[in-house]
């Protein structure tokens, strides 16, 4: 279970890091479209990053739990 969760969370962390870098890099370009939010608002960026991380964890936990319930011998015979 830890292997599947680790891979999912690591991939999500990489995506969040790239997304935050892109958001900070393009913040000045979309500054006119933001309403009552500064381009590099740490509360907004942190909240969105936390939400995406939570969703990625939940999306990884369901298959990980399902995979941990399968009998290893049955899984090996099916291949």
PyMOL commands that set and color helices and strands:
alter all, ss='L'
color gray80, all
select helices_A, chain A and resi 2-26+31-33+42-68+72-78
alter helices_A, ss='H'
color red, helices_A
deselect
rebuild
show_as cartoon
